[in-house]
Amino acid sequence: MLSTRSHVGDSCEITISKEILDKLHLTAGSQVDVRLEDGAERIVIQPVDAKAKRVDIDAEFASQVNDFIEKYRPALNELAK
């Protein structure tokens, strides 16, 4: 089961159960594609294919950005309002 949690600007966070995260091999910060299913009132969330990741982004830099976001998430959420 998914549930909306808190607001981030004009958006909402969604919580995904550990069972589903484990099944899809996702962790906090994993990239996913989110889309509306054509002709249905469904949201489809899929892991981003590892082969489709951009290769021109330095992995160490990306890690530092993720660390920064996690450390300052409350302040960033306030700024997004």
Phi, psi and omega in degrees: 000140177251150175216145176284147187241284184228162180274141173231098187064232178269006183253178178227144174278152176238135177263131179245134183298153179301323179302314180290317178303314180297317182297325181266002181058045179252151173226172176304130181094353177297147177270136178226154171265137178236128179211160173272134178287131181303133174073005180222159177266065182229144173258129179251126178242121181231141174299143176287131179299128182303327180290337183273356181295147178290134182267351182270005177261124180294126184298321180295318178298315179300320178295319179295320178296315178299318178299316179300313181299315180297318182295320185251020182307314180301317180293319179296320178297319178295318178296329182287344182289000000 
